[in-house]
Amino acid sequence: MRRGLISWSKDEVPEQVLIERVQALQDAMKQHELAACLAYTSIAQPSAVNWLTHFTPYWSEALLVILPSGPPVLLASLTKRVHTWIHEVSLMGEIIMAPKLGENAQAFLNDKLAPGSKVGVIGLESLPGSIASVLVTAGGAQEWVDASAMFADLRMRSDACEMGLVKKAERIAQAAFSALAVSYTESSSLAAALELQARLGGAEDVIIRIAPDLSKDAVFRRLEGELPLSSMYSVELSVAYKGVWIRLVENFADQATTQEWGQLKTWWSQVVQDFKFNAATTPVSFEGKSLEFTRLEACQTTCPLDVVDLKTHSPNTPIGWGVLSTEIKWGRAHWPATQTVYAS
């Protein structure tokens, strides 16, 4: 749950950074002959609009319209009483009340664009059906195209401003784990202590999942009730800070088992250090033990983290940072690991 006032620190995210991001998108739109570009935002898909404007909704949903010039326009299914707040925490042009997002967006585009104009949608496949179905059947004269790859080419490069936010979010997660000073037998007390520390550190949103018994599996479960914790368990902590999400995993066991895991942690630290986004460096085994999986996630379009297919990812599209995860069966336990990796 997102809590507290979402403010805008212009020291961390200067206006000029947002202006340059929008301009970069507008330049790409011209290259792809797009008359407009749409980006959807909600609490579940906030990332594209946040990256462009610094706006993240607490609730409801909105569509950002980017034209080839000028500031973005927000069509928001929110009452006008929150428009002043939106302007205070983000950089955009006009805010239009749009209780029926699909119909209102179509009317706006019909007014602004010539018939036959090509409109790109960032995250077209994840656009809610209630909006998408209206846009393609409402009688508009636009040609709709998926602008996800075009946007991802810009988004995944990561400027210095974003990298600073990522590292801040990572420090919040690391400090929250470090503050856990006692052993736990129930998930509720563990989650409460972990979230408290993350919130005190500045986290705007926190998601905690737990694998309660590593002797059985390393499947992370949502906390929908109490989970009894075994002597070996794992915790996955996802933290949002200023619109950036990172994820970190820590494994817990008795002292003897933790010492056994020491060589695994050393190996994983080296994997993270050596990992290259555009080379075949994904680990496949550890001392003859095959990995259950290896996964890289990065923010590409509207969702905070998406899986990146390194087999098809173009080496010409650099990635500034990502979240690398793996799992290995070691001795009598599963051993999962997740950590932020950075481009060298």
N, C-alpha and C positions, 0 to 999 in steps of 0.2 A: 504494500500500500504506500503510495506516495504521500508524504506528510510534510507539513510546514510550508512556509512561504517560499515559492520558487523565485529567487531574485536574480539579478543580472550583475555580475562582477565584471566591469569593463576592463579591469586589469587582467583578468583571466581570459576573457573573450572580448577583445576590442571590436568596436564597430567596423573598423577597416577590414578586419578578417572576414566578417560576414559579407561586406560589400564585395570583396574580391571573390568569395565563393560564388555569389550570385552572378557576378560578371563572367566567371569561368564557365558556369552553366549556360549563360546566354550565348557565349562564344561557341560552345559546343552545339547549342540549338541551331545556330546559323549554319554551322557545318553540315548538320543533318537536315536542314531545311524544315525545321519545326516552327510553326507559327505560335505555339504555346506549349507549356509543359505543366503537368499536374502532379502534385505530390500529396498523398493522403496522410493524415496524422490522427492518432488515437493513443490511448494509454498503452496499447499493445504494439503499435507501429509508429513510434514517434520520431524515428531517427533522421529521415531525410529532411523533414521540415525543421527539426531542431538544428541540424547542421547548417542549413541555409539562413535561419532567422533567429535561433536561440529560443524558440517557443516550444514548450511541451505542455499538452493539456492535462489537467487533473482528471477530466472526465469528458464525455461527449466525443465529438469528432469534427474534423475540418478538412478542407481542401485548399492547398496553396496553389495559386496560379502564377506562373512565371511567364511573362511576355518577353519578346526579344530585347526590350529596353525598359528601363524604369524599375522601381522596387516591386517585390512580389505583392500580390493581393491575396488576402485570406478570406475564404468563404467559410464562416464558422457557424455551426449549429448551436450557438450559445446566445444568450440574451445580450443586449447592448450594455448591460451593467458591468460586464467583465471586459469590454473592449478597451477601456482605459488601462486596466491592469495588463492586458496583452501588449499594448504599446509600451508599457513601462519595462517589460521584461524581454522584449524582442525588437528586432529591426525589420520592419516591413512597411508597406504603404497602406492602402485602404483596407479596412476590415468591414466586410459585408455580412449582415446577419442572414444566414441561410438555413432555415429550419428543415428544408427539404434539399439536402445537398445535391443529389443528382439533378433534379429539375432546376435548381438555382444555378448550378454550374453550367448546365446546358444553355440556359438563358443568357448568362454572362458571356459565354464564348460566342454565341450567335450574334451578340451585340458588338463584340470586339473583332471578330475574325471574318474574313471573306469566305464564301462557300468553297468547299473543297480543300480548306486548310488542313494541314497535317498537324495533329496534336499528339505529343508524347505523354505517356503516363509512367511515372517512376513506380515500379512495383506493380505492374498491371495485373499479374496473376494473383496478387494478394489483395487487390482492391475489392472491398465488400460487394457482394452481388447486388445488394439493394441500390448501390450507386452505379455500378458498372452497367446493369441491365437498363437503367434509365438513360444513361448517356448514349448507348448504342441504339436505342429504340425511340428516343424522344423527338425524332424528326430533324435533328441537327445535320448540318452538311459537312461535318468534320470527318477526317480520316484518322482513325486511332491506331497508334503504334506503341510498342513497348520500349520505353526509354531507359530501362533498367541498366543495360550494359553501358550505355553512354554515361549515365550518372555514376555507376560504379567505378568507371575509369577515372573520374574526378575524386570521388568520395574516398576510395581506398588508398590514395596517395598520402593522405594525412599531413597536414601542416603542423608547424611547431606549436601552435595554440592547442590543437587537439592532443598532441603527444603529451603536453603538460597536464591536461585533464586526465588522460589515461593513467599516467604515472601517479597522479594524486589519488585516483580511485583505487589503484593497486596498493598504495600505502595504507589507505583506509582499511582495506580487507586484511592486509598483513597484520596491522596493529590490532584489529579486532580478534584475530586468532591468537595473537601473542598475549592478549589480556585474559584468556581463559586459563585460570590458575588452578582449577580443581577438576577431578574426574566426574563424569556424569553417567547416570544410568537411565535417564529418561530424556526424550528429545525436547520436551517443552522447556525444561530449565536450561538446557544447552542453547536452544534457539533464542530464548529470552536474553541470556547473557551476551550472545554473539551479536544480536541485533542492537542491543543497547550500546555496545561499544562502537559498532559501525555508525549508528545514528549520531552518537557523540562526536565521532570523527568527521562528520559532515555528509554522510551518505544521504541522498535524496530518496533512494528506493533500495530495498533489500529483499532478496529472495534466497531462502535457505532450503536445501534439500539434503536428505540424509540417507546413506546406505547403512542400515543398522547392524548388519552382521556380515563382515567381510569373509568369514569362513564359508558363507553360502554364495554370495554374489556381491557385485559392486553396483547394483542398480540403485540409483538415487531416487528417493520417493518424496513427493510433496507432503508437507505436514498437515494432514487432514485428520487430526487426532493424535493420541500419544503413540510414540514408537519406542518400545523398550530397546535399549542399546546393549549390545553384546560386549564382550571384552575387546573386540576389534571392530571399529566402525569408521566411517568416513563422512565428512561434511563438505558439501559444495556451497560456497557463498558467492552470490552474484550481487554486485554493488553498482548503483548508478550514481554518477557525480556530474552535474552540469550537462546532462544528456548523454554522457558516455557510460557504457556498461563494460565491466570486466568480470571475470569469473576466476575463482581460486578454490582449490581442493586441499584439505588437510586430512591426514589419516591418524587415527588414535588407537593405541593399544597399550598393553602392559610394557614395562620397561624393557624386558628381555626381547619381546617382539619388535619394539621400536628400535632397539640396537641392531637387530637383524635387518631391519628396513634401511639402515644407514647407507649400505652400498647401493640400494635402489635409489635413494634420494641423491646420492652423489652422481650416479649414472644419469638420472633425469635432469639434474642441473647442467650437466655437460651437453645433453641433448638440446635443452633450451638455448644454451649459449651458442651451439654450433648450427642451430636450425637456420636454413636459408629458404626464403619464400619461393624463389624461382629456380630451385635446384632440387634434385632428388635426394634430399637428406632426411626424409621421414624415416624414423627408426622402425625396423621390422622385428627385432628380437633383442633380448637381453640375456647373455650367457646361455644361449641355446633355448631359452624360454620364449615362445612366440607371443606376440602382443595380441590381445583380444581385438583391439582396434586402435587406429590413430586418426584424429580428426582436428582440422584447423577451421576456426570460425573467425569471421571478421565482419564489420559493418559494411554492407554493400548498398542497401537501398533503404527500405522503410523500417525494417526490424533491427533491433540493437545488435544482434549477432546472427549471421547466416553461415552455413557450412560452405567452405571454399573447396571446389574440386581442383586440387593441384595438378591432376592429370590433364585437365583441359584449360587451366588458367594460363593466360598469355603472359610470357615472360616480359613482354613490353609494358605490362600494367603493374607497376610496383605496388607493394602493400606496405604501409607504414608500420602496422602492428596487427596482431591477431591473438586468439586464444587457442593454445595447443593442448590437446587432451590425449591421454592414452590409458590403457589398462593392461596389467600383466598378472598372470597367475604365478604366485611365488610362494613356495612352500605350502603351508596350509591356509593361505589367504589370497584373496584377490587384492591387488594394489592399484588403485586408480590415481591419476595425476592430471592436474589442469593448471596451466600457468600462462601468463602473458608473454608473448614473444615479440621482439622488435626487429625491424629491418636494420641490418648492420651498415 
